[in-house]
């Protein structure tokens, strides 16, 4: 299970990577949208993208628009991780095809529940 | 109350260590809005003083309140000291006494990612060992249910990251009941085998679930309308054995909502005991 985490905050990426260890996911990290696109080109498809909104060089919305236009990446589910202050861009991201969003700050349980849902890991739970 | 120079870093580090919430620079407002009331209540004139009070808190009570304030509606191990005092002094010894004559059952009715159900398993294990009857713990069956299958997936895994494991759990309990697996802490196989999880919507009929010797329905009913609460408590009464307790969250009450239960106060914890005759 491969997850791409795009955030310009090193500490957030580090925390997210540790949280994803709970479900045994392999986490790839990028510091902005451009780096995220380069990483996708290099590693090939991932199962899920966790995306910050405000970043230097290429922000979350531009990254999302690019990914959703590319037939290779358009079906990858995207979860937006953003602050309440960025509510407008978050709404736009959902309209652009992001699957879910989570407001910062978040706990590991809050993130993991969203990730499990997005990856449909809970399909067998009765 | 405003955060002054350096105070945010202090609180950030404290909150990360104790609540498992990561605070980025720019999140000062969260600390200010969620913790100012508590700081003022304690007579602190600054967050520096508040931090010192929190650090000096050997009982863990203030830390618990900070966790509460920072993690609204969140789940963590051994949430609410008063409730766990009741569990330790009354409920768990009673469950183990009954377990000597046959299996007993506990229901964690909104188990989320499993912390409450596993906390019960830890306490049952510790109490049984302290009684010199460790084998009795295996006769206490714990059922955790939740409407979210994603939360259940995580509960069943019994795996917690280094931040989640710190929320409410002492180092001693972490070492005793969990094993370290890289950066993750996994509940021991023994305790895991004593807790079952299944998906359940509290609006559905409960006939297939019971009977239970203890039902925990904490911080669930607060989200429901009064009419549904009445119905929920009635149905929970049907699956609870007479004389056994239903426990709500510390801020919740059954007053005016059910005739099926008698309130019982143990120290600062109120529980609701199902009447023996109807």
Contacts between the chains, C-beta under 8 A, distances in Angstrom:
chain1	res1	chain2	res2	distance
A	9	B	24	5.8
A	11	B	22	6.8
A	11	B	24	6.9
A	12	B	22	6.8
A	12	B	24	6.4
A	15	B	22	4.6
A	15	B	163	7.4
A	18	B	161	5.3
A	18	B	162	6.4
A	18	B	163	7.5
A	18	B	183	5.3
A	19	B	161	5.2
A	19	B	163	7.7
A	21	B	161	6.3
A	21	B	182	6.3
A	21	B	183	5.1
A	21	B	184	5.3
A	22	B	154	7.1
A	22	B	157	7.0
A	22	B	159	4.8
A	22	B	160	6.7
A	22	B	161	5.3
A	22	B	164	8.0
A	22	B	184	5.7
A	23	B	154	7.7
A	23	B	157	7.3
A	23	B	159	7.8
A	83	B	26	7.6
A	83	B	27	7.9
A	104	B	24	6.8
A	104	B	27	7.6
A	105	B	21	5.0
A	105	B	22	5.7
A	105	B	23	5.6
A	105	B	24	7.2
A	105	B	27	6.1
A	105	B	30	6.7
A	106	B	21	7.7
A	107	B	19	7.9
A	107	B	20	5.6
A	107	B	21	6.0
A	107	B	71	6.4
A	107	B	74	5.9
A	107	B	163	7.5
A	107	B	164	6.9
A	108	B	20	6.5
A	108	B	160	7.5
A	108	B	161	4.8
A	108	B	163	5.9
A	108	B	164	4.8
A	109	B	74	7.0
A	109	B	75	6.8
A	109	B	112	7.1
A	109	B	113	4.7
A	109	B	151	7.6
A	109	B	154	6.9
A	109	B	164	6.4
A	110	B	74	7.8
A	112	B	113	7.6
A	112	B	150	7.8
A	112	B	154	5.5
A	113	B	113	7.4
A	113	B	148	6.5
A	113	B	150	4.5
A	113	B	151	5.5
A	113	B	154	6.8
A	114	B	150	7.7
A	116	B	150	4.0
A	116	B	153	5.0
A	116	B	154	6.5
A	117	B	150	4.5
A	121	B	150	7.5
A	121	B	153	5.6
A	122	B	149	3.9
A	122	B	150	4.7
A	122	B	152	6.8
A	122	B	153	4.1
A	123	B	149	8.0
A	125	B	149	3.9
A	125	B	152	5.0
A	125	B	153	5.8
A	125	B	156	7.6
A	125	B	199	5.6
A	126	B	198	6.5
A	126	B	199	6.0
